[in-house]
Amino acid sequence: MARFLLISLITLLIFSCNKKESIYEPSARVDPYKIYEEGLVAFTNNDYFIASKKFSEAELNFINPELAAKSSLMASYSLYGINFYNEAIENLDRFLKTYPVDQNIIYAHYLIAIIYYEQINDEKKDLLPLIQAEEKINFFLKKYPDSEYAIDLKFKKDLTQNQLAAKELYVAKYYISVQKWIPALNRLKNIIEKFDKTIFVEEALHRLVEINYFLGLEEEAKRYATILGYNYNSSEWFSQSYKIFNKDYKLPKSKKTKIKKDSVLKKILNKIKLN
């Protein structure tokens, strides 16, 4: 039995030595520059999915940390280009941890803010993207107030504030429709306290007049009407409130005006230094 095992072992060793393909032969190193160029070609052709794969592969093969960082950022931007928002933010968070002193660190923070901002839906939808966008925009403006992206984010912050106020007003109107006056009043007060610079403060003041008058709290209703009249005495909502106290007052016919929607962010490819 022992002899049989010995012969089998010797046979196996001889056979293994004769198999050339079993000998390890290291493959040629991948050229990260070539892969990066392939990523750029795909990116230029708007094939962002392939571009993200190429840039990620290039990052893994670059020895130079600066070039690896650029590859990582371009991969994130490519993911953003095809609305893979979660994956883009995941990659950007990794970028911030891996390359904390990279020259494009500001742009990475800016891109995260933009991604959150572009996920904001109307006031009837999920509130989380609004909160995330506001937090990231506030962080950016505090940390980089003088950067070239600050002006754009200041504008977007105003729009975010309007959207948050719209959400509060939407919820308040729901409570009004089911006659839950206390939560409705709280939501409306929240608008005039936290979002007093938004376009929704006028309607919020009018609703406070309306509800308080309905509940028999006439002095409170007059107080809000005074605030509304002092700040917005030519507005449609002031006319509505004025009619509550003066039943014979005829409301002026309102003229409908078209409001231009805010255009989405134009992708700023040249802000990422590729050379």
N, C-alpha and C positions, 0 to 999 in steps of 0.2 A: 504493500500500500504506500509506504514511504517512498519507495523507488518510483512508483507511478507518479506521485505528486512532484518529485524532483524532476523527472523527465518532462512533465507538463509545464513546469515553471521555466525550464531551460528553453523549451520550444517557444513559449510565449515571449521570452526575452529576445530570442533570435528574430522572431517575426516582427516584434516592435522595432528593433533596430533597422530592419530592412524597409520599413515604411517611412519614406522620406517626408510624406505629408504630415507625419506626426511631430516633426521637428519644428519648434516655434520660430517663426520668421517675423520680426516686427514690421508692421506696415509703415509706409511713408507718412510723415506728419502732415496733417491737414493744414492747408494754407489759409489762415484767417482773412487775409487781405482779399483773396479771390472770393471767399464766401461773402464777405462784406460787400464787394462789388456786385455780386449776384443779388444780394438783398436790395441794394440801391436800384438795380435795374427793375426788379419786381415792384419796388416802391414807386418808381417813376411811372410804371404801367398800371398803377392803382391795384396791384395784386398784393394787398396788405397782409393777407394770411401767409402767403409764401415768404413775403418780406420779413414778417415777424419771426418765422422759423429760421431764416438765414441769419438774421441779426443775433438771435439767441445763440446759434451755433458759433458764430464768429466770436461772440463774447467769451464763450468757454475756451476758445483756442488762442485768444490774444494773450500774450505775456505782459504787454504794456498795459497797466491799469487804466490809463487815460483812454486808450482805444477800446478797451473792454467796456468802460463806462459809456462811451458813445454808442457802442453796439447795443447795450442794454436799454439806453434811452430811446434809440430808434426802434427797438423791438416794442417798447411800451407805446410809442407813438403809432406804430403800425396796428397794434391791437385796438387802440383808440379809434383809428381810421375805419375799422369795421365794426365799431360799436361793441367790442368785447370789453365793456367797461370794468367789470370785476377783475378780469385777467390783467387789464392794463394797470389798474390801481395796485393789484398784488405785486406786479413787476416793478412798479414805481416805488412801492414801500421797500422792496428788496434793494432797489437801486440806492435809496436814501441810506440804508443801513450798510451797504457794501462799499459805497463810494461817497462818504460823508463830506469830503473836501473837494469834490469834482467841480469844475468851473461852471457846469450846467445845473448845479443843485437848485438854483432859484427857479429855473425853467421846470424842473421836475415838480416842485411844489405848486407852481402855477398850473401845470397840466392836470394835477390831481384836483385842484379847485374847479377847473373847467369841466372835467369829467363829471364831478358831482353836480355842477350847475346844469349841465346838459341833460341830466336825468330828472330834472324837475318837471313834473306834470302839472295839470291844472289843479285848482283848489279842491276838487272832489277826490283826488287820488292820494296816494301814500305821502305822508308828511316827512318820512325819514330822509329822502334825498335833499329836501329843503334845509333840514337841520344840519346835515352833513356839509352841504354847500356853504351855509352861513358860517359854520365853525371853521372850515378850511379857508374861506375868504378872509375872515377876521384874523386868523393866524397869520396869513400871508401879509396883510396890510400892516399888522403890528411888527412883524419881523423884517419885512422889506418895503417900508413905506415909500422909498425913493426909487424903487426899481422901475424899469420901463413897462412892466406889466401892471403896476399899481393902479394907473388910471382906468384901465379896462376893468379891473376887479372892483374898483369903487363904483363904477357904473352898474356892474352886475350885482353888487351888494344892494343898491337901491331897488333893483328889480326883485331881488330875493325878499327884501323887506315887504314889498308890495304883495308878493305871492303869499308870504306868511300871514299878512293882514287879510288877504282874500280868503285864506283857509279859516281864519278866526270868524270872519263874517259869514262864511258859508255854514259853519257849525252853529253860529248864533241864530241864523235864519231857520235852521232846522228846529232848534229849541223853541223859537217863536211859533213855528207851525204846529207844534204839539203842546203849546202853552206851558212850557217849562220856563217860567219867567226868570228865576234866580240864575240858573246857568247861562241863560241868554244875556242877562245884564252883565254877568261876569266876563263873558267873551267880548262884549261890546266895550266894556271898560278897559279890557286888556288892549284893544286896538288903539284907543285914544291915549293910553299911558305908554305903550311900548312902540307903537307904529304911527305916531302923530304926524310924521312927515310923508305918509303914504296917501294915495288918492282915495283910500277907503275910510279915512277918518270922518269925512263929511257925512257919509251914509250912517256910520256908526253913531255919530252924535244925534242924527235924526231918529234913529231907532230907539235911542235912549229917551228921547223926548216922547216918542210914540208910546213906548211901554209904560213909562212912569205916569203919563197922563191917563192911560187905560187903567192902571192900577189905583188911580185916585191920588197919586203923589204929585199934585200939580206944581208945588214949589220946586220940587226936584226936576220936573219936566221943564219949568221955566229957566232953571239954572243952566241946563244943557242947551236950551234954545238960545239963551243969551250968548253962550260960548260959540254956538254955531253962527249966530248973527254977527257977532263981533269979528270973526275970522273969515266967514264965507257968506256974507250977506247978499251976494249976487248969485249964489249957487241954486241949483234946482232943489237940493235937499233943504235949504233954508226956506224956500217957498213952500215945500211940503210941510215943514214944521210950523210955519206961520199960519197955514190953513187949519191946523189942529186947534189953535186958539181963536181963530177968526173964521168961522164956518162959511161966511159969505164970500170969502176971498176966492177969486178965480185964478187958478194956476196958469202961468204963461205957457204957451206952446213951446216945447223944447225942440231944438234943432239937433238932428242926429249928425254926428261927425265921425268920420272914419279914423280909427286909431291904427297907426302902423305898428305892426308886430316887430319886436326886436329880432334882428337877424342873428343867426347862430354864428358862433366864433369861426372866423376864417383861419384855417390851419396855417401856422407860422413855421413852415419848414426851415426857412433860412435862419431862424433863431437858434437852431441846433447846429453848432459848428462841426462840420464834417471833415474839414481838412486839417 
